[in-house]
């Protein structure tokens, strides 16, 4: 499958939906991580989020990775 080079997790998850709807559903909470992948990495970005918020983002990402790993034969 060809896929675009993008940081837009919503766009990527739409592609996942076509292949594995259950995985796309599991990854849906990660769609909000697009902001972290784009907004904060360039000069002039707003202040970084507080530690508790970033810890929640990391927990979300880890849960999605764990779900994806369960699907790898």
ABEGO torsion letter per residue (X at the ends): XBBBBBABAAAAAAAAAAABAAAAAAAAAAAAAAAAAAAAABBGBBBBBBAAAAAAAAAAAAAAAAAAAAABX
